[in-house]
Amino acid sequence: MNLVDFITESLKVHNINEGEISSEKEFREYAHAKLKEVFGDEYDETKADEMVDGILKDNKELVDASDWGALVGVLNKGVAKE
């Protein structure tokens, strides 16, 4: 395996497809990756944690129903660029 293949495979482990989310932990990982992508150099982990916590708290019924797809929608709507 060459270096490029190794790096590509390593990144796959850490990249979660939004359709594969099945737990709060995976949602948090996805959300942080998405926020890093959107905010780039302005990404702030503390602010990201607060945003993710807020989404989960404000949408407890979706968390309880394990409706991770709907929570991804809430996240995406919250970071949509106009």
N, C-alpha and C positions, 0 to 999 in steps of 0.2 A: 504494500500500500504506500503510495507516495504521499507527500506532505499535504497536497491539495485535497486528496481523498480523505485523509485523516481529519483535517480541519472541517471538511464538509460533513462528515459523519458525526463529529463531535458537536457541531452546531445543531444537527437534527435532534440530538438528545435533549437539547435545551429549548428548542423551538416547539411550542405547542400549537397545533392547529386548533382554531376556535371550535371546530366541530368535534374535537376529541376531548374537550374539557369535561371531566367527570367528578371534580372535587373543588372545594374552596381553595386548596393549595394550588391546584393547576390553574384556576381562574386568576389567582394572585400573580402567578408566574406569567401568564399570558398578558395580564393587565400591565405589569411592569415592562414587559418587552414592548408592548404597544405604545406605552407612554414614552419609553426611551426612543422609539422610532419617530414619534410625533414631535417630541420636544428637543431631540438631539442634544446639543451641548448645554441646553437650558434645563435638562432633566434634573429633578431634585428628588432623591429617593424618599425623603421625609414627606414632601408634598404629595408624592405618588401614593405613599402608604395612606395618607389622610384621605385622598380621593377614593382609593379602593375601599377603605374602611367605610366611608360614607355611602358608596354605592351598595355595599353589602348590608349596611344598617338600614338604609332607606328602602331597600327592596327585599326585606326579610322573607316575604311570602315566596319570592322566586328562589331564594336560597333554600328555604324549607322544602320547596318542590324540586330542588336540584335542577332548576331550569337555567342552566349555564348559558345556553344560547341566547336567552332573553337578557341575561346580565351582560353578555358580550355586546348586545345591541345597545344597552344603556351606556356602557363604556364608550362605544364607538360614537354614539350620539353626543356624548359629553366632550369628546375631543375632535369632533368634526370641524373642519376648517370651512369657514364661510366664504 
